[in-house]
Amino acid sequence: MKIVLTGATGRLGRDLAPALAERNEVIGLGSRDLDITDAAATVDYLAAQRPDAVVHTAAWADVDGCERDPDRAYRLNAGGTWNLAVGCQRIDAALLYISTDYVFDGEKGAPYVEFDPTGPINVYGASKLAGEQVVRDLVPRHYIVRGSWFFGHHGDCFARRVLRAAGQGRAARAFKDRTGSPSYTPDLARLVVAIVESEWYGTYHASNRGQCTWYDFAREIATRAGAPEAVTAVSSEQVQLAARRPRHSALRHLSLEMLGRDDVRPWQEAVAEFVRIEQGCAGGGG
């Protein structure tokens, strides 16, 4: 397939580009290559390239930034997706859209499946849900893939901040009252490739298996790094943030289960690999 990948320079995109390129022709785009908020430019670009599919990972994922500037959040996360969806519709291309666990309100008290009602409690989640709705409305051949708690080896992320704190003899703060499912971006990239190559269109949850609190996640990272004391548990009430977060937004992969393809590894195994690679790079090993 010929695939256009948005967000190719981002945290997920940098793992996804080479994974897609193993069996496909991939055109990777960063924000400097195409402004997806420019409707005419986006539609014209896709018309010229005529890809078989677009994998859309580009987003403004600063949750508190979105809360402070909702116009920008909707312009990028909903409007940019709308423009890509129209472009895909006109050339009959498939569209895979990366979404988020933040489309849920976190009040279910158990892992969410793909068919649960949505109800975002912050602007970021609402703008990403708007993107989902546009994709469903405009592109018959679509995939919506919800990930959560991304961590990997590119850019800044919570997991890398925990490792830095441990290496510097400091304690990272982590929420003890928020539960979710970590998504290791190399693993998520492999899942996305399998989904987009399957032609089984629909909505998917894709993360590493299992659930934990942010504190559990950080403690696992710090313990693997040999500094289990480098984490301090805090509650949501102790930290004032611009945007509310769901209390329990863990994901169950029901769609993958029904297809017999839920072979993603547990988050603890992904953390072990993450720490090993990060420490190898820090020591000059990669």
Backbone bond lengths (Angstrom), bond angles and torsions (degrees), N, CA, C in turn:
res aa  C-N    CA-C-N  psi(-1)  N-CA   C-N-CA  omega(-1)  CA-C   N-CA-C  phi
1 M - - - 1.467 - - 1.523 110.13 -
2 K 1.304 114.78 154.33 1.461 121.41 169.51 1.524 106.87 -99.12
3 I 1.338 116.59 121.41 1.464 121.87 -173.21 1.515 110.23 -124.98
4 V 1.320 116.80 130.25 1.453 122.89 168.99 1.526 107.71 -94.23
5 L 1.326 116.12 126.72 1.465 122.31 -178.82 1.516 109.11 -113.53
6 T 1.334 117.63 115.17 1.461 120.46 173.43 1.526 109.06 -87.03
7 G 1.331 115.90 156.42 1.463 119.20 -179.05 1.512 112.61 68.75
8 A 1.335 117.11 29.23 1.467 120.83 -174.28 1.522 112.94 -66.45
9 T 1.338 117.46 -18.80 1.466 120.34 179.31 1.522 112.12 -97.88
10 G 1.324 117.58 5.29 1.461 121.54 -177.38 1.516 113.03 -88.09
11 R 1.329 115.49 -177.31 1.470 122.13 -175.37 1.517 112.19 -59.68
12 L 1.325 117.53 -46.87 1.459 120.76 177.41 1.520 111.08 -80.76
13 G 1.318 117.33 -41.30 1.450 121.37 -175.22 1.511 113.82 -58.14
14 R 1.322 117.22 -34.74 1.467 119.79 -178.18 1.526 112.37 -71.26
15 D 1.321 117.61 -23.66 1.466 120.38 171.50 1.526 111.15 -87.37
16 L 1.306 115.75 -31.72 1.463 120.30 -174.72 1.530 112.26 -74.69
17 A 1.333 117.44 -36.99 1.465 120.33 -176.46 1.535 112.12 -56.47
18 P 1.346 119.12 -52.96 1.467 117.58 179.72 1.526 113.35 -68.37
19 A 1.339 117.70 -30.58 1.468 119.72 178.33 1.526 110.55 -66.59
20 L 1.325 117.90 -42.10 1.458 121.31 177.45 1.527 111.25 -66.59
21 A 1.339 115.77 -36.09 1.468 120.53 -174.03 1.521 113.55 -71.56
22 E 1.343 117.81 -9.03 1.464 119.39 179.04 1.525 111.94 -63.03
23 R 1.336 117.01 -32.28 1.475 119.48 -177.96 1.528 112.76 -133.04
24 N 1.336 117.24 7.02 1.455 119.82 -174.68 1.530 110.77 -138.02
25 E 1.321 115.60 160.88 1.462 121.35 170.33 1.527 107.10 -87.23
26 V 1.326 116.99 120.96 1.462 120.90 -173.48 1.517 110.47 -118.09
27 I 1.330 115.81 130.63 1.465 122.62 171.88 1.528 106.65 -109.47
28 G 1.321 116.66 106.15 1.455 121.44 -177.99 1.516 111.58 -89.22
29 L 1.322 116.66 130.58 1.460 122.20 -177.73 1.514 111.25 -121.19
30 G 1.332 116.33 131.52 1.452 122.14 167.37 1.520 109.30 -102.35
31 S 1.323 116.82 179.37 1.463 119.90 -177.58 1.524 112.22 -64.20
32 R 1.324 117.16 -25.47 1.464 119.91 178.62 1.524 112.41 -77.53
33 D 1.317 116.63 -19.13 1.463 120.79 -179.10 1.522 112.31 -85.07
34 L 1.334 116.41 -34.49 1.463 120.74 -179.56 1.519 108.90 -154.35
35 D 1.330 116.01 127.03 1.459 121.70 174.55 1.521 107.64 -89.25
36 I 1.325 115.81 101.14 1.472 118.85 -174.75 1.522 112.15 -70.62
37 T 1.337 118.77 -10.95 1.467 120.29 175.16 1.526 111.64 -80.27
38 D 1.316 117.64 -8.57 1.467 122.89 175.47 1.529 106.92 -91.08
39 A 1.318 115.99 103.83 1.463 120.50 -172.34 1.522 112.05 -60.93
40 A 1.311 117.24 -49.95 1.463 120.38 -176.04 1.528 110.90 -63.54
41 A 1.331 116.16 -44.37 1.464 119.97 -178.77 1.525 110.83 -63.05
42 T 1.331 117.10 -39.36 1.468 121.17 -177.99 1.525 111.13 -68.32
43 V 1.324 116.20 -47.10 1.465 120.19 179.77 1.525 110.60 -64.03
44 D 1.327 116.51 -42.25 1.471 119.92 179.81 1.528 111.26 -65.35
45 Y 1.328 116.68 -38.47 1.466 119.76 -179.79 1.530 110.62 -62.68
46 L 1.315 116.72 -47.01 1.466 119.40 -179.54 1.530 111.10 -66.33
47 A 1.317 116.93 -35.37 1.465 120.14 177.79 1.522 110.81 -63.92
48 A 1.332 116.38 -35.75 1.464 120.22 -179.96 1.527 111.61 -75.03
49 Q 1.312 116.95 -39.70 1.469 120.99 -177.10 1.522 113.08 -81.20
50 R 1.325 116.27 -33.79 1.461 123.39 -179.23 1.529 112.28 48.74
51 P 1.335 117.12 59.70 1.467 119.18 176.33 1.522 110.94 -72.56
52 D 1.327 115.10 159.91 1.466 120.08 172.12 1.523 111.18 -75.73
53 A 1.335 115.53 -29.33 1.469 120.29 -178.46 1.521 109.53 -151.97
54 V 1.317 115.11 152.82 1.461 123.08 170.53 1.521 107.47 -116.71
55 V 1.323 116.64 129.05 1.459 121.89 173.19 1.525 106.40 -107.24
56 H 1.307 115.63 113.70 1.470 122.16 -168.49 1.530 110.54 -106.89
57 T 1.333 115.35 98.65 1.466 120.27 178.32 1.522 112.43 -105.46
58 A 1.339 117.82 -12.67 1.467 120.69 -176.40 1.524 110.29 -65.03
59 A 1.340 116.00 135.20 1.467 120.56 179.29 1.516 108.63 -165.54
60 W 1.326 115.47 160.59 1.458 120.38 168.37 1.520 105.72 -96.47
61 A 1.330 115.92 103.68 1.464 121.76 -171.66 1.521 113.37 -103.07
62 D 1.335 118.09 12.61 1.463 121.93 175.34 1.533 107.27 -77.09
63 V 1.330 116.58 98.75 1.469 121.11 -171.24 1.525 111.23 -60.63
64 D 1.318 117.45 -45.44 1.468 119.89 179.79 1.523 111.28 -72.70
65 G 1.342 117.44 -34.54 1.455 120.37 175.42 1.518 111.67 -61.55
66 C 1.329 116.63 -41.57 1.459 121.18 177.79 1.529 110.79 -61.35
67 E 1.323 116.13 -39.18 1.466 119.87 -178.83 1.529 110.76 -64.86
68 R 1.327 116.24 -36.67 1.457 120.79 -179.42 1.519 112.71 -79.06
69 D 1.318 118.43 -24.27 1.465 122.21 -177.28 1.526 109.61 -136.41
70 P 1.329 117.18 72.95 1.468 120.00 -175.91 1.525 113.49 -63.63
71 D 1.333 117.94 -30.83 1.461 119.41 179.00 1.529 110.32 -60.59
72 R 1.325 116.70 -45.92 1.462 119.76 178.96 1.530 110.55 -64.95
73 A 1.339 117.10 -39.44 1.462 120.69 -179.99 1.524 110.79 -59.58
74 Y 1.327 116.75 -47.40 1.469 119.22 -179.17 1.520 111.42 -71.15
75 R 1.333 117.29 -35.21 1.464 119.92 179.48 1.533 111.05 -61.68
76 L 1.344 116.60 -41.52 1.458 120.42 -178.63 1.529 112.36 -83.06
77 N 1.316 116.85 -51.38 1.464 120.35 -170.66 1.527 113.53 -79.91
78 A 1.320 116.83 -33.64 1.469 120.23 178.34 1.531 111.17 -100.13
79 G 1.357 116.44 -50.79 1.461 119.70 -177.69 1.513 112.84 -63.98
80 G 1.334 116.98 -45.16 1.458 119.79 178.72 1.519 111.69 -61.14
81 T 1.323 116.11 -38.76 1.464 120.61 177.71 1.526 111.22 -67.30
82 W 1.310 116.47 -38.82 1.470 121.54 177.07 1.531 110.20 -58.47
83 N 1.337 116.21 -46.28 1.464 119.94 -179.02 1.532 111.50 -62.20
84 L 1.328 116.28 -42.92 1.468 119.53 177.29 1.522 111.26 -64.64
85 A 1.330 116.07 -39.24 1.468 120.01 -179.54 1.528 111.04 -63.86
86 V 1.330 116.89 -42.17 1.468 119.81 177.65 1.527 110.02 -63.22
87 G 1.347 115.82 -42.71 1.455 119.27 178.13 1.516 112.35 -61.08
88 C 1.325 116.91 -41.59 1.467 120.88 177.69 1.521 111.22 -66.09
89 Q 1.318 116.62 -41.11 1.462 120.83 -179.90 1.525 110.86 -59.07
90 R 1.320 116.74 -40.56 1.470 120.59 -174.75 1.519 113.01 -72.24
91 I 1.325 117.38 -24.89 1.469 119.32 -179.77 1.530 111.52 -111.52
92 D 1.337 116.60 7.20 1.467 122.57 -179.88 1.528 111.89 57.56
93 A 1.324 115.92 44.02 1.469 121.45 175.59 1.524 109.40 -95.94
94 A 1.321 116.28 150.58 1.463 120.98 173.10 1.535 109.05 -76.46
95 L 1.328 116.72 155.57 1.459 121.40 179.47 1.522 109.15 -133.91
96 L 1.318 116.08 123.28 1.469 121.74 173.06 1.517 107.93 -107.87
97 Y 1.316 116.31 123.50 1.467 123.64 -173.77 1.525 109.41 -116.57
98 I 1.321 115.66 124.12 1.463 120.35 176.69 1.523 109.48 -84.13
99 S 1.323 116.31 120.91 1.456 121.65 179.21 1.532 109.24 -116.83
100 T 1.317 117.29 -157.89 1.458 121.26 -165.88 1.519 112.70 -146.63
101 D 1.330 115.15 156.33 1.463 120.84 172.94 1.524 112.19 -66.59
102 Y 1.333 116.94 -16.91 1.464 120.43 -178.11 1.523 113.62 -74.17
103 V 1.336 117.88 3.16 1.465 119.29 170.37 1.530 110.39 -74.86
104 F 1.339 117.72 -9.23 1.470 122.32 178.52 1.524 110.73 -103.02
105 D 1.337 115.52 157.33 1.469 119.09 -177.68 1.523 113.24 -87.41
106 G 1.346 117.92 -11.42 1.453 120.51 177.02 1.505 115.37 82.46
107 E 1.332 117.71 10.78 1.461 120.29 -175.79 1.525 113.76 -100.64
108 K 1.311 118.58 0.49 1.467 120.65 -179.41 1.516 111.61 -65.75
109 G 1.330 117.18 -35.89 1.460 120.99 -179.91 1.512 113.90 83.61
110 A 1.314 116.99 8.97 1.466 123.22 179.17 1.517 107.25 -153.95
111 P 1.332 118.18 164.08 1.467 119.29 -179.71 1.530 112.29 -58.41
112 Y 1.306 115.39 139.50 1.464 121.72 179.41 1.528 110.89 -81.36
113 V 1.334 115.27 141.17 1.459 120.88 170.67 1.523 108.12 -103.67
114 E 1.330 115.58 169.29 1.464 120.99 -173.30 1.521 113.07 -61.93
115 F 1.339 117.71 -22.98 1.452 120.84 -172.86 1.533 112.91 -100.06
116 D 1.332 117.02 4.75 1.461 120.13 176.93 1.523 110.67 -71.05
117 P 1.341 117.21 149.40 1.471 119.89 176.22 1.527 110.87 -62.83
118 T 1.312 115.90 142.72 1.461 121.09 177.11 1.528 109.46 -91.27
119 G 1.313 116.49 165.92 1.461 121.40 179.29 1.513 110.69 179.95
120 P 1.321 118.66 69.14 1.467 121.30 -175.15 1.527 112.38 -61.32
121 I 1.330 115.65 147.86 1.468 120.83 -179.18 1.522 111.58 -114.16
122 N 1.327 117.15 8.08 1.458 119.55 174.43 1.530 108.93 -142.63
123 V 1.328 115.66 167.75 1.468 121.07 -175.38 1.518 111.21 -66.22
124 Y 1.327 116.98 -39.67 1.465 119.35 178.87 1.528 110.41 -56.46
125 G 1.327 117.14 -52.00 1.455 120.70 179.92 1.515 112.36 -60.84
126 A 1.344 116.71 -40.07 1.463 120.21 -179.99 1.525 111.29 -66.85
127 S 1.330 117.24 -38.79 1.462 119.86 -179.81 1.528 111.13 -69.93
128 K 1.323 117.28 -34.68 1.464 120.27 176.60 1.531 110.79 -71.61
129 L 1.325 117.19 -36.84 1.463 120.08 176.01 1.526 110.50 -64.59
130 A 1.341 117.31 -37.95 1.461 120.48 175.92 1.522 110.25 -60.14
131 G 1.346 116.45 -38.95 1.457 119.97 175.62 1.523 111.63 -62.15
132 E 1.338 117.15 -41.83 1.465 120.36 176.53 1.528 111.04 -57.52
133 Q 1.329 115.75 -44.40 1.459 120.10 -176.00 1.527 111.30 -64.93
134 V 1.331 115.93 -39.54 1.465 120.25 177.97 1.528 110.22 -62.80
135 V 1.326 116.28 -45.17 1.464 120.38 -179.56 1.524 110.46 -60.45
136 R 1.322 117.54 -45.74 1.467 120.97 -179.28 1.520 110.97 -63.87
137 D 1.325 117.02 -38.75 1.459 121.12 -175.57 1.530 112.69 -72.34
138 L 1.328 117.06 -35.90 1.460 120.22 -167.91 1.524 115.25 -105.60
139 V 1.337 117.91 -24.73 1.463 119.59 -172.32 1.526 109.66 -118.56
140 P 1.326 117.92 106.44 1.472 119.61 -179.13 1.526 112.56 -59.44
141 R 1.335 117.39 -40.82 1.471 121.28 -178.09 1.533 107.94 -97.83
142 H 1.326 115.12 87.27 1.462 118.73 -176.35 1.525 111.78 -131.98
143 Y 1.322 114.10 156.81 1.463 123.03 171.34 1.529 106.87 -128.84
144 I 1.305 116.79 131.37 1.467 121.65 171.80 1.513 106.68 -113.35
145 V 1.326 116.29 120.03 1.463 121.92 -175.19 1.523 108.38 -118.49
146 R 1.326 115.48 111.93 1.473 120.11 179.77 1.526 110.20 -94.25
147 G 1.318 115.49 120.22 1.455 121.84 173.63 1.516 110.12 -110.56
148 S 1.324 116.53 178.54 1.462 119.73 -177.59 1.527 110.41 -159.05
149 W 1.304 115.78 149.33 1.463 122.47 173.59 1.529 111.99 47.67
150 F 1.328 116.46 55.54 1.468 120.85 -177.13 1.529 111.37 -61.99
151 F 1.312 116.62 136.04 1.461 121.03 170.42 1.520 108.83 -145.81
152 G 1.316 115.64 145.61 1.448 120.26 -177.79 1.514 110.66 -174.77
153 H 1.308 116.18 -158.51 1.463 121.76 -169.45 1.521 113.76 -104.44
154 H 1.331 117.46 8.55 1.461 120.50 -177.86 1.525 109.63 -123.95
155 G 1.310 116.10 132.49 1.451 120.21 178.24 1.521 112.48 72.82
156 D 1.314 114.99 -174.77 1.462 120.51 -178.80 1.523 109.52 -88.66
157 C 1.311 117.06 141.61 1.462 121.50 174.53 1.518 107.69 -155.94
158 F 1.322 115.50 165.86 1.461 121.18 -176.98 1.522 111.52 -57.49
159 A 1.327 117.19 -43.36 1.468 120.36 -176.93 1.531 111.30 -61.88
160 R 1.315 117.59 -40.50 1.463 120.19 179.17 1.526 111.15 -70.23
161 R 1.333 116.82 -32.27 1.471 119.49 176.59 1.521 110.86 -66.97
162 V 1.329 116.63 -37.70 1.472 119.64 176.80 1.523 110.26 -62.87
163 L 1.327 116.80 -43.62 1.466 120.30 178.78 1.526 111.79 -62.84
164 R 1.321 117.15 -40.66 1.465 120.01 178.53 1.520 110.48 -62.94
165 A 1.329 116.22 -43.97 1.461 119.88 179.58 1.523 110.68 -60.83
166 A 1.329 116.67 -43.23 1.460 120.71 179.56 1.519 110.74 -62.57
167 G 1.321 116.56 -40.80 1.457 120.03 -179.67 1.511 113.51 -69.17
168 Q 1.326 116.39 -24.12 1.462 121.32 -178.82 1.530 112.55 -99.02
169 G 1.330 116.85 5.26 1.459 120.39 179.00 1.517 113.82 73.93
170 R 1.330 116.64 21.98 1.457 120.96 178.50 1.530 109.54 -106.47
171 A 1.324 115.99 168.79 1.461 121.26 176.78 1.522 109.46 -110.43
172 A 1.321 116.63 124.40 1.457 121.54 174.86 1.526 109.33 -81.92
173 R 1.326 116.49 143.41 1.459 120.68 176.90 1.521 109.76 -89.75
174 A 1.328 116.28 141.03 1.460 120.52 -178.45 1.528 109.37 -145.50
175 F 1.325 115.79 140.85 1.459 120.67 -176.61 1.529 111.47 -72.56
176 K 1.308 115.24 131.25 1.463 121.16 178.56 1.520 112.36 -93.01
177 D 1.348 116.99 -8.28 1.463 120.69 -174.04 1.528 112.89 -119.63
178 R 1.326 117.38 23.56 1.465 121.57 174.49 1.521 108.40 -129.59
179 T 1.319 115.03 126.15 1.466 121.78 -174.28 1.515 110.45 -116.22
180 G 1.335 115.62 139.56 1.460 120.25 178.26 1.515 111.36 -160.88
181 S 1.328 115.29 -166.67 1.462 121.93 -178.01 1.529 109.28 -123.40
182 P 1.328 118.79 110.14 1.463 120.35 177.75 1.527 111.90 -62.17
183 S 1.339 115.47 145.35 1.468 122.05 178.44 1.526 108.43 -124.79
184 Y 1.324 116.48 108.50 1.462 122.11 176.93 1.521 107.13 -78.37
185 T 1.330 117.70 120.09 1.462 120.02 -168.99 1.532 114.26 -60.81
186 P 1.336 121.56 -33.71 1.471 117.93 173.66 1.530 112.65 -62.06
187 D 1.340 117.10 -38.10 1.462 120.20 177.91 1.522 111.18 -70.06
188 L 1.342 115.92 -41.76 1.460 119.77 178.86 1.523 110.69 -63.46
189 A 1.329 116.60 -38.25 1.465 120.11 178.23 1.520 110.81 -59.67
190 R 1.329 117.31 -43.57 1.469 119.86 179.45 1.526 111.01 -64.25
191 L 1.323 116.87 -38.03 1.465 120.00 177.38 1.521 111.17 -64.10
192 V 1.330 116.75 -43.97 1.463 121.14 -179.32 1.524 110.33 -61.27
193 V 1.324 117.22 -42.53 1.472 120.33 178.11 1.520 110.49 -60.24
194 A 1.333 116.64 -45.89 1.469 119.92 -179.68 1.531 111.31 -61.97
195 I 1.329 116.49 -37.58 1.463 120.27 -178.81 1.524 110.74 -70.40
196 V 1.326 117.84 -48.56 1.469 120.07 -175.16 1.526 111.43 -69.12
197 E 1.318 117.82 -24.83 1.461 120.61 177.97 1.530 112.64 -87.39
198 S 1.323 117.15 -4.41 1.467 120.40 -173.69 1.520 114.09 -86.07
199 E 1.340 116.69 -28.59 1.459 123.08 -172.09 1.528 112.37 63.24
200 W 1.336 116.89 20.90 1.469 121.63 170.48 1.527 106.09 -96.04
201 Y 1.327 115.24 91.64 1.458 120.68 -173.33 1.521 110.28 -75.95
202 G 1.337 115.63 149.80 1.458 120.04 178.88 1.515 111.65 148.05
203 T 1.333 115.55 -160.30 1.463 123.06 -176.24 1.522 109.65 -109.21
204 Y 1.333 115.31 134.78 1.459 122.01 -176.57 1.525 110.76 -131.40
205 H 1.315 115.41 146.08 1.457 121.55 165.19 1.526 107.77 -102.16
206 A 1.317 115.44 133.02 1.467 120.36 -174.05 1.527 108.97 -141.70
207 S 1.309 116.11 107.62 1.467 123.14 176.51 1.523 106.03 -151.77
208 N 1.298 116.89 179.87 1.464 117.64 169.54 1.519 109.18 -73.81
209 R 1.307 116.12 157.01 1.457 121.27 -173.95 1.532 110.54 -72.43
210 G 1.314 115.24 141.03 1.457 120.63 175.83 1.513 112.79 101.94
211 Q 1.322 115.14 -179.59 1.456 121.40 -179.18 1.513 108.96 -144.94
212 C 1.326 115.65 160.55 1.464 121.28 -179.86 1.518 108.44 -165.36
213 T 1.314 116.30 167.95 1.455 120.18 169.98 1.529 108.62 -85.28
214 W 1.311 116.21 165.51 1.469 119.47 174.78 1.531 109.85 -58.86
215 Y 1.332 116.64 -35.96 1.467 119.79 179.02 1.530 110.59 -65.74
216 D 1.333 117.32 -44.69 1.465 120.51 177.59 1.530 110.73 -58.98
217 F 1.320 115.24 -43.18 1.466 121.77 -179.87 1.533 110.44 -61.20
218 A 1.323 115.65 -49.78 1.466 120.20 -179.28 1.520 111.48 -64.68
219 R 1.317 116.67 -40.02 1.463 120.77 -179.50 1.542 110.73 -63.72
220 E 1.352 116.02 -39.14 1.462 119.59 177.80 1.532 110.29 -63.55
221 I 1.318 116.97 -43.03 1.462 121.04 178.74 1.521 110.59 -62.20
222 A 1.331 116.01 -49.35 1.464 120.05 -177.43 1.525 111.54 -64.87
223 T 1.326 117.12 -38.69 1.465 120.67 179.22 1.526 110.28 -64.69
224 R 1.326 116.71 -43.99 1.463 119.97 177.60 1.523 111.53 -62.39
225 A 1.342 115.56 -28.42 1.459 120.25 179.30 1.523 112.64 -86.00
226 G 1.339 116.10 0.36 1.457 120.06 178.04 1.509 114.73 83.69
227 A 1.334 117.34 17.74 1.468 120.53 -179.31 1.523 110.02 -138.96
228 P 1.340 117.97 65.30 1.464 120.50 -174.55 1.530 113.75 -62.13
229 E 1.316 116.92 -19.56 1.460 120.05 -179.36 1.528 112.42 -81.07
230 A 1.339 118.36 -3.26 1.463 121.61 -171.98 1.524 113.02 -85.19
231 V 1.346 117.44 31.88 1.455 121.53 178.35 1.515 108.90 -140.39
232 T 1.322 116.14 136.01 1.456 122.11 175.66 1.517 109.32 -118.39
233 A 1.320 117.20 128.02 1.467 121.28 179.63 1.518 110.25 -80.01
234 V 1.340 115.45 135.67 1.463 121.06 175.64 1.527 107.92 -133.20
235 S 1.330 116.24 161.34 1.457 121.54 175.91 1.524 109.31 -102.67
236 S 1.308 115.90 162.91 1.464 120.39 179.46 1.520 111.68 -60.51
237 E 1.339 116.66 -32.78 1.451 120.02 -179.29 1.528 112.71 -68.32
238 Q 1.313 116.91 -20.87 1.466 120.68 -177.88 1.516 113.29 -82.38
239 V 1.337 117.22 -16.23 1.461 120.70 -175.32 1.526 108.89 -124.24
240 Q 1.304 116.32 120.45 1.460 121.11 -179.69 1.525 110.18 -90.51
241 L 1.327 116.61 117.16 1.459 122.91 178.99 1.526 109.14 -121.53
242 A 1.319 116.39 155.41 1.463 119.89 -177.73 1.521 111.78 -65.91
243 A 1.326 116.68 -36.63 1.467 121.19 -175.04 1.523 111.17 -112.53
244 R 1.312 116.64 140.88 1.454 121.34 171.72 1.521 109.38 -70.97
245 R 1.316 116.23 150.81 1.459 122.51 174.70 1.519 109.57 -119.69
246 P 1.336 117.70 147.64 1.471 119.06 175.09 1.521 111.41 -65.14
247 R 1.318 115.87 142.32 1.472 120.31 -177.92 1.517 112.38 -73.69
248 H 1.329 116.42 -33.25 1.475 120.24 -175.49 1.518 107.67 -144.84
249 S 1.337 116.55 97.69 1.464 119.58 -176.33 1.529 111.59 -123.03
250 A 1.344 116.32 30.71 1.463 119.87 177.18 1.532 109.87 -61.14
251 L 1.337 115.28 151.77 1.454 121.28 -175.58 1.527 111.47 -115.42
252 R 1.320 115.66 134.79 1.466 121.44 169.31 1.520 108.25 -104.45
253 H 1.335 117.79 138.90 1.470 122.53 -174.06 1.531 110.45 -92.19
254 L 1.308 117.70 63.04 1.464 119.53 -173.54 1.530 111.69 -64.51
255 S 1.323 117.60 -39.99 1.468 119.11 179.79 1.522 111.34 -61.43
256 L 1.326 117.07 -45.26 1.464 120.22 177.92 1.530 110.86 -65.50
257 E 1.326 116.86 -37.27 1.464 120.06 177.84 1.530 110.34 -60.56
258 M 1.328 116.45 -44.63 1.470 119.91 -177.29 1.522 111.62 -66.19
259 L 1.335 116.74 -27.44 1.464 120.97 177.48 1.523 112.34 -88.32
260 G 1.330 117.38 -2.40 1.449 121.31 -178.23 1.516 113.24 69.60
261 R 1.355 116.82 30.81 1.460 120.16 -174.01 1.523 112.39 -126.23
262 D 1.316 117.77 20.42 1.460 120.39 -179.06 1.528 109.40 -89.42
263 D 1.325 115.61 74.59 1.458 120.09 -177.14 1.532 112.63 -108.20
264 V 1.329 117.20 17.36 1.466 120.08 -179.76 1.529 110.22 -68.16
265 R 1.319 116.99 145.96 1.465 120.09 -175.78 1.530 111.61 -82.06
266 P 1.334 117.51 162.39 1.464 121.46 178.13 1.527 111.72 -62.86
267 W 1.321 115.57 153.49 1.465 120.05 -176.75 1.524 111.46 -62.67
268 Q 1.334 117.80 -30.64 1.473 119.44 -179.50 1.535 111.16 -64.01
269 E 1.342 116.96 -39.09 1.463 119.93 178.06 1.522 110.87 -67.18
270 A 1.314 116.47 -37.45 1.459 119.93 177.56 1.530 110.82 -65.21
271 V 1.330 116.64 -40.19 1.469 120.31 177.47 1.524 110.80 -61.28
272 A 1.334 116.49 -41.61 1.467 119.80 179.79 1.528 110.87 -58.73
273 E 1.337 116.65 -44.21 1.465 119.84 178.64 1.527 110.94 -67.18
274 F 1.319 116.35 -42.33 1.467 120.93 179.38 1.517 111.47 -56.40
275 V 1.332 117.20 -48.93 1.457 121.18 -178.18 1.527 110.58 -65.81
276 R 1.323 116.81 -42.54 1.468 119.71 179.93 1.526 111.29 -59.26
277 I 1.328 116.66 -44.95 1.465 120.17 -179.03 1.519 110.94 -69.01
278 E 1.328 116.64 -44.05 1.467 119.49 -179.34 1.523 111.54 -62.47
279 Q 1.324 116.82 -42.30 1.460 119.29 179.23 1.519 111.38 -70.11
280 G 1.331 116.95 -32.28 1.450 119.62 174.89 1.502 112.52 -64.90
281 C 1.355 115.79 -40.52 1.467 119.96 178.05 1.532 110.37 -66.40
282 A 1.329 116.40 -41.78 1.466 119.56 -178.94 1.522 111.40 -64.44
283 G 1.352 115.57 -30.12 1.456 118.88 -179.16 1.517 113.29 -91.88
284 G 1.363 116.14 9.11 1.451 120.12 178.79 1.501 113.60 88.20
285 G 1.356 115.87 13.33 1.457 118.06 -177.45 1.496 114.78 -93.06
286 G 1.342 118.92 2.07 1.455 119.37 -179.62 1.488 111.49 -175.93
